[in-house]
Each structure stands twice: as C-alpha cells, then as structure tokens.
Amino acid sequence: EWLYGELGDYRSKRTLYAVLSNKLRYDFASLRAVTENLFDEYFDLDLISVSEEEVVVDLGAYLGETVLSYLANFGKNSYKHIYCYEITPESAAKMRRHLAGVREVEIRVKGAADVSGRMRLSPSSASASANTLDTSPSPDSPDVEVVTLDEDVSSPFTMLIADIEGGEYAALKGAALHIAEEHPKLLVSVYHGNDDLWRIPRLIRALSPNYKFYLRYKGTPYYPTELTLFAL
C-alpha cells in the first residue's frame, strides 16, 4: 500500500497491481496488459533523459548488452564515462571484445555489495548471466573481489543500473553516500526476492527523500520477472 501511493504514474500503479494479482491468483491477463514492448532494456524514453555529462554504473553488465542499448537509444556522445561491473571473468572477457570500439568504458571484474571483501562465484546452470556470489560454494569456485560503490567509484555518477540476481539491496546500501549526495538515476531490478518490491524503494527513500518511483515490466505473463524500479 505504501509503494502504491508512492508510484509516480498510473502505468506504475497498474504494473504493481498486475504483479501482485499474478502471484496471488495466477492472473495472466493483467500482467500481459502492462508488459512493455516500446523500449529496449531499461530505457523508457518517457522517463529517462541523459546528457553528455552522464556517468553510468552498470552492475551485472554481462556481455555489454545494456551499454549497447544505451548507445542505440541515446547516441555515442550521450555520456562521459561508463563503469561496467561483472563477476564472471569469462563474461567480462567477452564484453571487452563486444565493447572494444566504445569509448570511455571501464570494465571491472568485481561484485558490488554493502561490504568489501572476497566471495566465491556460484555458477548458474541456466546461464552465466545468472551467476551469483556466495560464501559457501565449493572451494573450487573462483574467488571474486567484492566492493562497495562508495569506496570503488571515487567520482560522482549520474545513473546506476543494477540487475545482479538478488544482490541489488546490498549494492544500494554500499552506494549510500553516492545516492544521498548525488541523487543518481536508479534503474533497479526488484523481482529476485519477493520483498525487494517494497524494501528496495524504502531503502532508497531513507537514503534520499526526493526520489520519485516508477515500475515497468518486460517479462512474460506467466510469472513476474524483469520488473524494474525507476527511482528518479
């Protein structure tokens, strides 16, 4: 109820209703009605505008698809710098090849969380894009550096994109100073955990009270995935 009242447009309110209705009573029709088909990745042009001074942090960059979508939507002169964080070394290597001709892109083979340290890679059987970090997998799993964005990104940034398989809440906590002081645009997946739907916007509101919230959905009508919170 709190989130419904905080959402900035009726499209977002319908999306929240559809997600909850689907989970509670297998309501496919409502979810199908709010599925977005008019924009790529995260870039709803009714919500997102950029400038040549944009500094973008992309968490879970995988093979660079989001960066390429950003360029396709806004153009090659629409940013100053892009940081790409990816926890899987093989995916990061492929991303370097895919983005080889793109200027001012910095690829960091690191995870983002609320504390710095090291964790082990937990591979997904479905896709390397769904790999996660854990403290308990086999010691044969690769060791990955984990950082907070407040420590790892020393300069201000203007946009944070996060789709990191349930690690979004911790990553936002680790970017608390950036969020409070710089008010970057936040494009965050809120479907990996049921309570992410409300605890992530509550965290953002606690860090900076002036954000407006929007929800957009790009998944299937059968079960809600690919649900993004826009905090602007």
Backbone hydrogen bonds, N-H to C=O, Kabsch-Sander energy under -0.5 kcal/mol:
donor,donor_aa,acceptor,acceptor_aa,energy
5,G,1,E,-1.9
6,E,2,W,-1.1
6,E,3,L,-0.6
7,L,3,L,-1.3
7,L,4,Y,-0.5
8,G,213,F,-3.5
13,K,9,D,-1.6
14,R,10,Y,-2.7
15,T,11,R,-1.9
16,L,12,S,-2.4
17,Y,13,K,-2.3
18,A,14,R,-2.6
19,V,15,T,-2.4
20,L,16,L,-2.3
21,S,17,Y,-2.8
22,N,18,A,-2.3
23,K,19,V,-2.0
24,L,20,L,-2.3
25,R,21,S,-2.4
26,Y,22,N,-1.8
27,D,21,S,-0.7
28,F,26,Y,-1.2
31,L,27,D,-0.9
32,R,28,F,-2.6
33,A,29,A,-1.8
34,V,30,S,-0.8
34,V,31,L,-0.7
35,T,32,R,-0.9
36,E,217,Y,-3.3
43,F,40,D,-2.5
44,D,42,Y,-1.7
45,L,43,F,-0.8
47,L,44,D,-1.9
48,I,44,D,-2.9
49,S,47,L,-0.5
54,E,51,S,-1.4
56,V,81,H,-2.4
57,V,159,M,-2.6
58,D,56,V,-0.5
58,D,83,Y,-3.3
59,L,57,V,-0.7
59,L,161,I,-3.4
60,G,85,Y,-1.5
61,A,58,D,-0.5
61,A,85,Y,-2.5
64,G,61,A,-2.6
65,E,61,A,-0.5
68,L,64,G,-2.2
69,S,65,E,-2.3
70,Y,66,T,-2.5
71,L,67,V,-2.3
72,A,68,L,-2.2
73,N,69,S,-2.1
74,F,70,Y,-2.7
75,G,71,L,-2.2
78,S,75,G,-1.3
80,K,54,E,-4.0
81,H,54,E,-1.5
82,I,104,E,-2.3
83,Y,56,V,-3.3
84,C,82,I,-0.5
84,C,106,E,-3.2
85,Y,58,D,-2.9
85,Y,83,Y,-0.5
86,E,108,R,-2.1
92,A,88,T,-2.4
93,A,89,P,-2.2
94,K,90,E,-1.8
95,M,91,S,-2.5
96,R,92,A,-2.1
97,R,93,A,-1.3
98,H,94,K,-2.4
99,L,95,M,-2.4
100,A,97,R,-1.1
102,V,99,L,-2.0
105,V,102,V,-0.5
106,E,82,I,-3.0
106,E,104,E,-0.5
107,I,105,V,-0.5
108,R,84,C,-3.4
108,R,106,E,-0.5
109,V,107,I,-0.5
110,K,108,R,-1.9
111,G,145,E,-2.6
113,A,147,V,-2.6
117,G,146,V,-2.7
119,M,144,V,-2.5
120,R,134,D,-2.7
121,L,142,P,-2.7
122,S,132,T,-3.5
130,A,127,S,-1.7
131,N,128,A,-1.4
132,T,122,S,-2.1
134,D,120,R,-2.4
141,S,138,S,-2.5
144,V,119,M,-3.5
146,V,117,G,-2.9
147,V,111,G,-2.7
150,D,174,G,-2.4
151,E,148,T,-0.6
152,D,148,T,-2.5
153,V,149,L,-2.2
154,S,152,D,-0.7
158,T,55,V,-2.3
159,M,55,V,-1.8
160,L,185,K,-3.1
161,I,57,V,-3.0
162,A,187,L,-2.5
163,D,59,L,-1.6
167,G,164,I,-1.6
171,A,167,G,-2.2
172,L,168,E,-2.4
173,K,169,Y,-2.1
174,G,170,A,-2.0
175,A,172,L,-1.2
176,A,173,K,-1.3
179,I,175,A,-2.5
180,A,176,A,-2.6
181,E,177,L,-2.6
182,E,178,H,-2.6
183,H,178,H,-0.6
183,H,179,I,-1.2
185,K,158,T,-3.2
186,L,231,A,-2.6
187,L,160,L,-2.9
187,L,185,K,-0.5
188,V,186,L,-0.6
188,V,229,L,-2.6
189,S,162,A,-2.6
190,V,227,L,-2.5
196,D,193,G,-1.4
197,L,193,G,-0.6
197,L,194,N,-1.0
198,W,195,D,-1.1
199,R,195,D,-3.0
200,I,196,D,-1.5
202,R,198,W,-1.8
203,L,199,R,-2.1
204,I,200,I,-2.4
205,R,201,P,-2.6
206,A,202,R,-2.1
207,L,203,L,-1.9
208,S,204,I,-2.4
211,Y,208,S,-1.0
213,F,6,E,-0.9
214,Y,230,F,-1.8
216,R,228,T,-2.0
217,Y,34,V,-0.6
218,K,226,E,-2.0
219,G,225,T,-0.5
225,T,223,Y,-0.6
228,T,216,R,-2.7
228,T,226,E,-0.5
229,L,188,V,-3.4
230,F,214,Y,-3.0
230,F,228,T,-0.5
231,A,186,L,-2.9
231,A,229,L,-0.6
232,L,212,K,-2.6
232,L,230,F,-0.6
